[in-house]
Amino acid sequence: MKLIADENVAGGLVRRLRESGYDVWWILEDAPSSTDPSVLERATESGRTLLTFDSDFGTLAVRDDIAAPFGIIFPRLKRMTIAEQTDRVHGIIVTMDAIGSTLVVIEETKVRYRDLRLKD
């Protein structure tokens, strides 16, 4: 799986994913201060799954129906330290294959999946 990490993703997580063999573009390195729609556009054009801690991306993809054909991974881990978040997110990502057009919400005790192609 190829990833594009939003600028709010910790450097330690980006580094750990790269060390595990993932091809990760990091907005903080490649295009800092990009708008959310432009980050989604970069992910779509490059065929990368978006990793972000920003809930606005779920809103853009679900409510506003902005394309996210390669999926979004959204950790919601507010009660965890950065180190714990890194362990949790890394542990989930290494178990996944390509996720397609899916919103993956990683929480402390569960993982939820929502197909972004389905309408409510």
C-alpha positions in Angstrom: 0.0 0.0 0.0 1.3 3.4 -0.9 0.4 6.2 1.6 0.3 9.9 1.7 0.6 11.2 5.3 -1.1 14.5 6.1 1.1 17.1 7.8 -0.5 16.3 11.2 0.9 12.7 11.2 3.8 12.4 13.6 7.2 12.1 12.1 7.9 8.9 14.2 4.9 7.2 12.5 6.0 8.3 9.1 9.5 7.0 9.8 8.3 3.7 11.2 6.1 3.0 8.2 9.0 3.8 5.9 11.2 1.5 7.8 8.5 -1.2 7.4 8.8 -0.9 3.6 5.9 1.5 3.0 6.2 4.1 0.3 5.1 7.2 2.2 4.8 10.8 1.0 4.5 13.2 3.8 2.7 16.5 3.2 4.9 18.2 5.8 7.9 17.4 3.6 6.4 17.6 0.1 3.7 20.3 0.3 3.4 22.0 3.7 0.3 24.1 4.4 -1.7 22.4 1.6 -5.5 22.8 1.8 -7.5 19.7 2.5 -9.0 19.4 -1.0 -5.5 19.7 -2.5 -4.2 16.9 -0.2 -7.1 14.7 -1.3 -6.4 15.6 -4.9 -2.7 14.6 -4.5 -3.7 11.3 -2.9 -6.2 10.6 -5.7 -3.7 11.6 -8.5 -0.9 9.5 -7.0 -3.1 6.5 -6.1 -2.2 6.7 -2.4 -4.2 6.0 0.7 -4.5 9.1 2.8 -3.4 8.8 6.5 -4.6 11.7 8.5 -5.6 12.7 12.1 -7.9 15.5 10.6 -11.6 14.6 10.7 -12.4 17.1 8.0 -11.3 14.5 5.4 -14.0 12.2 6.4 -16.5 15.0 6.0 -15.1 15.9 2.5 -15.3 12.3 1.4 -18.6 11.3 2.9 -20.8 14.4 3.1 -19.3 16.5 0.3 -18.7 13.4 -1.9 -15.2 14.4 -2.9 -13.4 11.4 -4.4 -11.2 9.3 -2.2 -10.8 6.2 -4.5 -7.7 4.9 -2.6 -9.2 5.4 0.9 -8.6 7.3 4.0 -7.1 6.0 7.3 -8.3 8.2 10.2 -7.0 7.4 13.7 -9.2 8.7 16.6 -6.8 8.1 19.4 -7.0 11.2 21.6 -6.4 9.4 24.9 -3.1 7.8 23.7 0.4 9.2 23.8 2.1 9.8 20.5 4.1 6.6 21.0 1.0 4.6 21.7 -0.7 6.1 18.7 2.3 5.2 16.5 2.2 1.6 17.8 -1.6 1.3 17.3 -1.7 2.8 13.8 1.4 0.9 12.6 -0.1 -2.3 14.0 -3.3 -1.9 12.1 -1.7 -0.7 8.8 0.6 -3.7 8.6 -2.4 -6.0 8.7 -4.1 -4.3 5.7 -3.9 -4.8 2.0 -5.0 -2.0 -0.3 -8.2 -0.6 1.2 -9.9 0.8 -1.9 -12.4 3.5 -1.5 -12.9 3.0 2.2 -12.7 5.2 5.3 -10.9 3.3 8.0 -11.4 4.8 11.5 -8.9 3.4 14.0 -10.0 3.8 17.7 -8.4 2.6 20.9 -10.3 -0.7 21.0 -11.8 -1.2 17.5 -11.4 -0.4 13.8 -14.4 0.7 11.8 -14.8 0.6 8.0 -17.1 2.7 5.7 -17.3 2.2 2.0 -17.0 5.7 0.5 -18.8 4.7 -2.7 -22.1 4.0 -0.9 -24.6 6.8 -0.4 -26.7 7.2 2.8 
